[in-house]
């Protein structure tokens, strides 16, 4: 078949008057690379290779440079003179870009740009790393980039949040395919709801992304890019994990991708089913890891009506049930403590892109929506068995409706001097109604935001780039927040301008400087931490916004040096990045010590004193050849309030005093990660990965007194080992077998609060104890 294809290419070369180039693009092992892009550099002629890696370029004249690119591989080009009397055969061998030095990213400028050329630092987490860590969900693998730390915040429900550059979850804008539809409600549990088998890559931009993506991007953005149909593949996979030798975690996945021969249309389907048993670390009868069942199905599709236009459609349905507490076999109202949540989420989006004839202009129009219906239960008997306990427990059921709808248009113009202008508008509507009648608890919030942004990428020389951008947002927040007879109202109509300036200078081909400033803001509204409910002393703990809550603003400064170089097969990458962020009117969670008439405990979001977060991110990567890959990264940081900040308020009874801090809690001064891969051949590889979490201050509400104490907890090293073997039976059927252990040294919290009256938020360190796993995938693997 390959010989026949090659003869066909030679035949067509003869009849095209000799003004053509044909050949094959292969890996270093001689395997053809399908759908690689072969094009005339600085020209307008290009094509894609076929499924065997063959290509043909027509209508070339004179001296030309032919370049080949393919995601995950290093670019290569060759110069050639076109002789009209002679056919030219030009073959290319591509080498893997193991460190991702030449990959294309979109989050830095909202346009496709090679990562090493981007004026803003972008870190990426790719499927290879997610596989190396045997990550089932996005939450499992998100720690492996500088500045990022994922933490679990509740024993009863498993609430997770991402902390970026030392700031809490509400400061990070999580995007799905560059759309801000990851609402505050989805943010409570969404990190575990996105399975890794749908992820193409995760792009992270630290500090001050709000100039392009609106509010809530003070710490930066995490952009989850889902898989597009690229080639014809199918895959079925399963993973079985045993948590501490007692609790099973079972996962089944499938992926299928179909692409038309002319590459003008394609569709992919994906699905994940996960069933995890609960886990009790200290045998007190109460969960540390919740029972979890998740079913996710969806599809991505594209259609190219013309060579210069494209429609993209994505659909996903997520159904998840999770329950924690005790006595999971009983109805929740008969237990001491239960948090039970049943989510039904739909996500959909439609994009249209069109290019001008000379590819210098592009317009993009998009709409995306997410809708979640949730049934919940927060409560229980609290360790008591009185009539009032039973009445309260029976009234702890709640319902939530959450909608986000974003619409936008973006225009990009590239000029002959390589400058790029990007302008756009977005309208974002979110509405959340979270109600628990038994506690007289209500969050009824609507946020309408209209934003316009403009960005100019000025390139006066090959070495210097200036990126000047700004976004103006008009945000209208209308919210009612009540619990136990206390009611707060927010009616805010605010316009905020978020400028961003970034400068980059290429000292040498390998060494690049980037520096910048950005201003961001967060309007007064409920964020994901505020929608989460925990339990203390056997009673639910609610969060309410304070009266007169002001919007929060930030000023973020960054500077970095990046050294990236390919030396034959050797790849080196080193990043040193400094950041300094100031916060004005920071939203601060204060435990009021108040107990409401219904027995629930109240926390309040207030504007705190100003604060500063500053430090250094670093990352070093090396790959001497395609058999070895090593990366290590980390963050050294400091967080400071301008004035001592109250986080626990007392009424002065028994001589008690308010608890104040001068730095952020739950924020270690140092944390980091590493990963090492050894791939001796195509059939076998070993991955050693790990994360380090330094010591930090973690608050604990003492159930006997209701008073808050601050505990300095120890550091953790979470080390993972994975062995993987590959089997190729035919070109269309392969299999991969993997086994290993997570958290090998069982570095896990050993002082959980216990019993029905525990503080369920007293959680820190790795998300799970030592876990053994075995996995199997088979199909036509890509």
Beta strands, then each sheet from edge to edge (+ up, - down):
strand 1: 20-27
strand 2: 37-40
strand 3: 46-48
strand 4: 54-58
strand 5: 62-69
strand 6: 76-82
strand 7: 88-89
strand 8: 92-94
strand 9: 104-105
strand 10: 113-114
strand 11: 123-126
strand 12: 148-152
strand 13: 160-164
strand 14: 172-176
strand 15: 199-206
strand 16: 220-226
strand 17: 233-243
strand 18: 247-259
strand 19: 265-276
strand 20: 291-303
strand 21: 309-325
strand 22: 338-355
strand 23: 361-379
strand 24: 397-414
strand 25: 420-436
strand 26: 441-458
strand 27: 464-483
strand 28: 486-506
strand 29: 511-522
strand 30: 534-536
strand 31: 539-545
strand 32: 552-567
strand 33: 570-584
strand 34: 587-595
strand 35: 601-607
strand 36: 611-625
strand 37: 628-641
strand 38: 645-648
strand 39: 659-661
strand 40: 670-681
strand 41: 684-693
strand 42: 696-701
strand 43: 708-713
strand 44: 716-730
strand 45: 733-742
strand 46: 771-780
sheet 1: 4+ 1- 7-
sheet 2: 4+ 1- 8-
sheet 3: 3+ 2- 5+ 6-
sheet 4: 9+ 10-
sheet 5: 11+ 15- 16+ 14+
sheet 6: 12+ 13-
sheet 7: 17+ 18- 19+ 20- 21+ 22- 23+ 24- 25+ 26- 27+ 28- 29+ 32- 33+ 36- 37+ 40- 41+ 44- 45+ 46- 17+
sheet 8: 30+ 31- 35- 34+
sheet 9: 38+ 39-
sheet 10: 42+ 43-
end
